[in-house]
Amino acid sequence: MENKLEERLAKLEERLARLEGGESVAKSNRSEKSNPAGMKVGMLSYCGKYESPDGQIGAKFGGDVSISNILKMNSKDLAQVIDAFSSEERLDIIKLLLKKSLTAKEIMEILNFSTTGKVYHHLSFLEKLGIIRKNNEKYSISGKSVSCVLFVILGVSQIFEGRE
């Protein structure tokens, strides 16, 4: 137990030294993150915590998953969920709802949609998939979907990282 604490302390001190030196921890740990000690080949580990700016939406998430199990997912189901992220309007709704719960009318006004029908079309699609939920006329990201939504956005940002 003492050895593990010493290891963690050493890693924290190393990170602190890098930060004090002006080097980004994310950049300097890239190779360390791509092959962390003790990770089994074919496994994906993740963890995080999210709280919306208004404090209404929060989630803690984490786990280890087998990449081969991920790749076994039914392509039709996968395509349906990916379709939820293929619309700029749905993405705008998702990003808004990550910040705070809103009514359909508030979403329509913020995003300048011309009709409520357009808003409800997207909301019902996202709700059917379980990405969002409705509670007392307000829509929000469902707790189980917070990590998924953030990982999709993170994945896209990493694909575009360094492009200009």
C-alpha positions in Angstrom: 0.0 0.0 0.0 2.8 2.4 0.9 4.5 1.7 -2.5 1.4 2.7 -4.4 1.1 5.9 -2.4 4.7 6.7 -3.2 4.2 5.9 -6.9 1.1 8.2 -7.0 3.0 11.0 -5.2 5.9 10.7 -7.6 3.5 10.9 -10.6 1.8 14.0 -9.1 5.1 15.7 -8.4 6.2 15.0 -12.0 3.0 16.5 -13.3 3.4 19.5 -11.1 6.9 20.0 -12.3 5.7 19.9 -15.9 3.0 22.4 -15.2 5.3 24.7 -13.4 7.6 24.4 -16.4 4.8 25.5 -18.7 4.4 22.2 -20.4 0.9 20.8 -20.8 0.2 17.7 -18.9 -2.0 16.4 -21.6 0.8 16.9 -24.2 3.6 15.5 -22.1 1.6 12.4 -21.0 0.3 11.5 -24.4 2.6 8.5 -24.7 1.9 7.6 -21.1 -1.8 7.8 -21.8 -1.7 5.8 -25.0 -0.1 2.9 -23.1 -0.8 3.3 -19.3 0.9 0.9 -17.0 -1.1 -2.1 -16.2 -3.6 -1.8 -19.0 -4.5 -4.9 -20.9 -4.3 -4.8 -24.7 -7.8 -4.6 -26.2 -9.3 -2.7 -23.2 -10.5 0.9 -23.0 -10.6 2.6 -19.6 -12.4 5.9 -18.9 -13.6 8.0 -16.1 -14.9 11.5 -15.5 -17.2 13.8 -13.7 -19.5 16.4 -15.2 -21.6 19.2 -13.8 -23.5 21.7 -15.9 -23.0 25.4 -15.2 -26.4 25.6 -13.6 -25.8 22.6 -11.4 -28.9 20.8 -12.6 -27.1 18.1 -14.6 -24.4 16.0 -13.1 -22.8 12.7 -13.7 -19.9 10.6 -12.7 -18.8 7.8 -15.0 -16.1 5.3 -15.5 -15.2 1.8 -16.3 -13.2 -0.6 -18.4 -14.7 -2.1 -21.6 -13.5 -4.6 -24.0 -12.9 -3.1 -27.4 -13.9 -6.3 -29.2 -17.3 -6.1 -27.4 -17.7 -2.5 -28.6 -17.0 -3.6 -32.1 -19.6 -6.4 -31.9 -22.4 -3.8 -31.5 -25.2 -4.1 -34.1 -24.3 -1.7 -36.9 -28.0 -0.7 -37.4 -28.2 0.4 -33.8 -24.9 2.2 -34.0 -25.9 4.0 -37.1 -29.1 5.2 -35.5 -27.3 6.7 -32.6 -24.6 8.2 -34.8 -27.4 9.8 -36.8 -28.4 11.7 -33.8 -25.1 13.5 -34.0 -25.2 14.0 -37.7 -27.5 17.0 -37.6 -26.1 20.4 -36.7 -29.5 21.4 -35.2 -29.5 18.3 -33.0 -25.9 18.9 -31.9 -26.9 22.5 -31.1 -29.7 21.2 -28.9 -27.5 18.6 -27.2 -24.8 21.2 -26.5 -27.5 23.6 -25.0 -28.9 20.8 -22.9 -25.5 20.0 -21.5 -25.5 23.5 -20.0 -29.0 23.5 -18.6 -32.5 22.1 -18.8 -34.8 24.0 -21.1 -38.3 23.9 -22.5 -39.0 23.3 -26.2 -40.0 27.0 -26.5 -36.7 28.2 -24.9 -34.7 25.9 -27.2 -36.7 27.3 -30.2 -36.0 30.9 -29.2 -32.3 30.4 -28.4 -31.6 28.5 -31.6 -33.9 30.7 -33.7 -35.9 27.8 -35.1 -38.8 29.0 -37.2 -41.4 26.5 -35.9 -42.0 24.4 -32.8 -42.6 21.5 -35.1 -38.9 21.5 -36.1 -37.8 21.6 -32.4 -40.2 18.8 -31.4 -39.0 16.7 -34.4 -35.4 16.8 -33.1 -36.4 16.5 -29.4 -38.5 13.4 -30.0 -35.7 11.7 -32.0 -33.2 12.4 -29.2 -35.7 11.3 -26.5 -36.5 8.1 -28.3 -32.8 7.2 -28.3 -32.5 8.0 -24.6 -30.0 10.8 -25.2 -32.3 13.3 -23.6 -35.2 13.1 -21.2 -38.2 15.3 -20.4 -39.2 16.2 -16.9 -41.9 18.8 -16.1 -41.8 20.3 -19.6 -38.1 20.7 -19.5 -35.6 18.7 -21.5 -32.1 17.7 -20.4 -29.4 15.2 -21.2 -30.2 11.9 -19.5 -27.6 11.0 -16.8 -26.6 7.8 -18.6 -25.9 9.7 -21.8 -23.7 12.6 -20.4 -20.5 10.6 -20.8 -21.4 9.3 -24.2 -22.2 12.8 -25.5 -19.0 14.2 -24.1 -17.0 11.4 -25.6 -18.5 11.9 -29.1 -17.6 15.6 -28.9 -14.1 14.8 -27.5 -13.5 12.3 -30.3 -14.5 14.9 -33.0 -12.2 17.5 -31.4 -9.3 15.1 -31.4 -9.9 14.2 -35.1 -9.7 18.0 -35.9 -6.9 18.8 -33.4 -4.1 20.5 -35.3 -6.0 21.1 -38.5 -6.4 24.6 -39.7 
